[in-house]
Amino acid sequence: MPAVYARGLDLNLLRVFVVVAETGSVTRAADRLYLTQPAISAALRRLRSQIGADLIVRQGRGIALSSQGERLFAAAQPHLQALVDATGASPAFDPATSDRTLRIGLSDSAEAWILPRLLALLARAAPGMRVIAVPIQFRTAAELLVQRRVELAITVVDSLPPSIRRKRLYHGGFVCLHDPRTTRLRRITRVRYFAADHVIVSYNGDLRGIVEDLGFGSRRVRVSLPSFSHVGEVLDGSTLLATVPRVVAEHIRTTRPHLAIAKLPFALPGAPVELLWPAAVDDDPACRFVRDQLPGLLTRRRR
């Protein structure tokens, strides 16, 4: 334990001492602190007792600081002023001059299309800001946010502790993505869907996906991938079907426009993509700046 706490020094007494030293008067110090003169005098006596030395001495009708008092005032006054300043309004945030680094958790389905747009925006509006992208998914989101290992997150998630804020960003549901040149499917019926071979994304590293988990049936899975990153490459030129979030399918088609998006033969709305952040960074201006920009990026994407 630091010595100042071990000695039981009441730091509130330092505030009284500093104001007395600044005003040069017990009376004026009492007026500034909204205390009585006897309360100011009692505080000074307690501080003298705790320090073991005279800090203020009588000088005619006024007061003066002793040598130890001068040293204490010189050391304490700037620190107390800094504490007072810290309780005031936050300094103005200017994204154009900020060099802040933000840790943003991104699901693999969001990283490929959100991150480039966010970086392009920062290059224009906040060229000094930097981003550390952290992999995140519904099983890890709560832990990473609670432990402040990320300051923002964009993913699909279920339950969260009350200390985490959440804002719905986008909900596009699931679609079927395939290569019509090889599947030769104009319309995907339920029979054709379950008769086809599939590529799935499984974070468990198994052959089950959201279709199986929700009880729609069992697909003929030929390959299970750990992320959405290479679904497009796997589908290209194959007879496989992929059931993916619509936003993922749209992004894949930006580089493989010959792939087709088809409606699923059953309703699979999925869960909304949400923006998440710890309540502790509500008032962080850099985090708030990025949070304010993200909905606009997604709106432009949907158009």
N, C-alpha and C positions, 0 to 999 in steps of 0.2 A: 504494500500500500504506500503511495507517495507520502512523504513526510508531512505535507500541508494538511492532508486528511487525517493522518495519525495523530496530529496535535489537536485536532478538533477545532481548527480555525474556522470561524464563521465568516464566509466570504462576503456576506451581506454587509458586514461591518466595514469592509474595504470601500464599498460604494459610499457609505456615509462619510468616511474619512476623505475620500477623493473630492466629494462635493464641498466639504468644509474647506479643504485646501484650495479648491478653485475659487470659492467665493470669499475666503478670508474671514468668514463670520459664521458663528453658530446660528445666529438669527436668520441670515439669508439662506443658509443650508437647510434650515427647517422649513422655510417657505418653499424652496425648490422641491424638496422631497415630500411635502405635505405631512410633516411630522411636527411634534411639539419640540421646543428647545430642550426641555428635560430629557426627551427621548434621544435627541442628538447627543447630549452630554453623556447619557448612560451608555450609548453605543461606543463613544470614544473611550470611556473608561474600560469597557469590556475589551476593546481592541488593545488598549495599553496593557491590560492584564494578560491577554493571550500572547502578546509579542514580548512583553517583559521589558519595555523601554518607553520613555516619553516620546511621543510623536508630535504633539502640539503643546506649545508653551505660551503663557501669557506675555504680551508685549504692550505695555501701556493699557489702553482701553481695548486693544485688539488682541489678535493671536498671531503666532508665527510658527513655522515648522522647525522642529529640531533637525539635527544632521541626519538622524535615522529617518525622521519624517520626510525629509527631502528625498532621500534615497527611495523610500517606499512609494512616495507620490510619483516619482519619475518612472518607476517600474510598473505601478498598478494602473495609472491613468490611461496610457494607450491601449492596454488590454481590455479595460472596462469599456472604453469607447468603441473598440472593435466589436465587443459583444453587443453593445447597444445597436451599432450599425447593422450587425447580422440579423437582428430582429426586425429590421425595417423592410422596406420593399426590395424585392429581388432586382439586381441590376438588369437593365434592358438587354434583351437578347437580340442579337443581330445575326441572322443566319449567314449573311454575306461574309462575316468575319469570324464565324465560329469555327473552331478546330476540334469540336467534340467528336469522340468516337462512340458509336452506339452499337450495342450487341442486340441483334434482332434474330429471334427464333423463327425459322421458316420451314413449313412442311415441304416435302419434296415436290408436291403438286403445286405449291405456290412460288417456290424459289425461281423456277425457270422463267416465269412471265412477270412476276411482281418486281424482282430484284433489278432487272435491267431498266425498267421504267422508273423505279425509285432512284437509281444511280444517275439516270439522265436528268431527273428533276434536281437532284442535289448538285450536279455539275453546273446547272444554271443558277440556282438560288442559294446554294450553300457549298461552294467549291472546296472549302476546307474541311467539311465534315466527312467522316469515314464510317464505314459499316463493317462489322464483323458478323457474318451470317453463321448462325448456329443451327444444326439440324434439330428439328423438333417434330413431334407427332402427338396424337391425343393421349398416349400413355405417359409421356415425359413432360408435357406442357406445364402442369401444375407445379411439379418439383422445380423445374428450371426457373419459373417465375417467382415462386415463393423464396427460393434461395438467391434471387436477384442475379442469376447467371445470365439472364437476358433481361433487357429493359422493355422490350416489345416482343410480341409474337403474333404470327398469322398462321392459323391452323384450324382444323376441326377439333372440337373438344366437347366433352360431356359436362360432368360436374367439376366445379372449381371452388376453392375456399373463398369466403367472403372478402378476403384481402386482395382479390384479383378482379380488376375491372374488365368488362367485355363489351364489345360493340360489333353487331352483325355487319359484315361487309358485303357478302355475296352468297347467293344460293342458286346454283344453276342445275342441281340435280345430276343424275347419271345418264349417259348415252352409250350407244354401242359404236365403236370405231373399228373400221375394217378397210381392206383394200378391195374395192369392187372389181378390179381387173382380174383378181384371182378367186374371190369368193363367189362372184357372179350372183350376188343377192340384191334384188331390187327392193324387196321388203322382207324384214326379219320377223317371222312369226315365232310363236313360242316353240313349236315343233322344230323349226329350223335352228332356232337359237340353241336348244339343248342337244341337237344332233351335231352341231359344229364343234370344232376344237377351239380352245380358248387359251389366251395368255392372261394371267391375273397378277395383281400386285398384292403380296402378303408380307406384312411386317412380322409375322410369326415364323416365316420361312417354311410354310406348309402349302397345301394345295386347296385351301379354303379362302374364300373372299366374302365380300359383303352379300353376294347373292345367296351363298350357302348359309351364312350367318343369320340372314333374315328369313330363311326357310322357303325361298322360291324354288329350290330344286338343286340338283347336283350337276355341275358342268363337267364336260370332258376336258380337264385342264392338261395341256401339253407342256406348259412352262410357267413357273412361278418366279416373278421378279421381286427384288427387295425394294424397288422404288419405281416411279413413273418415268424416270429419266430416259429409258431406252425402249419404251413401249412402241414408239413410232418405227424404230429400226426393226424391231421384231415383226411388226405387222407388215411392213413393206414387202410386197411380193409373196406374202404367205396367204394361207386360207384361214388364218386364225381370226377370232373375234376378241375384242378387248372391251370390257365394261369399265368406263372411266368417268370421272367428273367432267361435265361439259366444258369447263374452263381448260382442263387438261387437253381434251380433244381439240379444242379451238387452237390452242397453242401448238400442238403437234402439226396441225394442218398449215401453220404459217410456213413451215419448211417442207411439208409433204402434202401439198394441196390436192393430190390425186387420191388421198385417203378420204373415206366417206364417213359422215356422221349419220347414224340411223337411230330412230326411236326404239327404245326397248319394248318388248312385247308384254311388259308388266310395269307397274308404277314403282320406281325406285328413286324417291326424291333425295335420299341422303340427308346430310346435315349441313347447315350453313358454315361458310368460312368466316371466322371471327377474328377481330383485332383484340388482343389481350395485353394487359399491362398491370404491374403491381400498383396498388393504390398509393404506395409511397412515392411514386414518380408522377403523380397527378400534376404537381406544380413544377415539374422539371421543364424548363422552357424548350430545351432541345428535343426532348421526347414529345412534348405537346406539338411542336412544329411538325415533326414527322407524322404524328397521329393525324393531324389536320390535313395533311397532304394525301394520305393513302386512299380515302374514299374517292377522291377525284381521279386518282390513277385507275381505280377499278371501274369507275363509271365510263371513262374513255375506253377502257378495254372492252366493256360490254357492247359499246356502240360499234 
